[in-house]
């Protein structure tokens, strides 16, 4: 896998004052199986000071397909992780400017499709396959993640 070294790591977080010794989750990307956490730890050089320690946990799924919705596609051999993409915030937030409320996104690249290395259990994935019935072949749609495709 590739962790893009040329990309700055813009992982910022604010911490409540009363949350000592707690690890904070900054990124939890289920689509690419990446979790970034941080916590304050004593400095090795000066035990009276604390430094911010970040941990990046990457799970590389075995037998991941190039196209996860196509079980016949070739196995994926390259995994690319860009921190700027993992850390983008695409959910709109409300901000107040000049007494009026506006919807804003915290990232500019939200319209680009996200590359998934495994199934995001919150999304519905389907595929088609040929099905022979009474000598007639039809393409039938099959659900790959039933829990997210069917409510209840």
Secondary structure, DSSP 8 states (H G I E B T S, - for coil): -EE-TTS---------TT-TT--EEEEEETTTTEEEEEEEEE-SS-TTSEEEEEEEEE---TT-BSSTT-TTS-B----EE-HHHHT---S-EEEEETTEEEEE-S-S-TTS----SS--TTS--EEEEEEEETTEEEEEEEES-HHHHS--
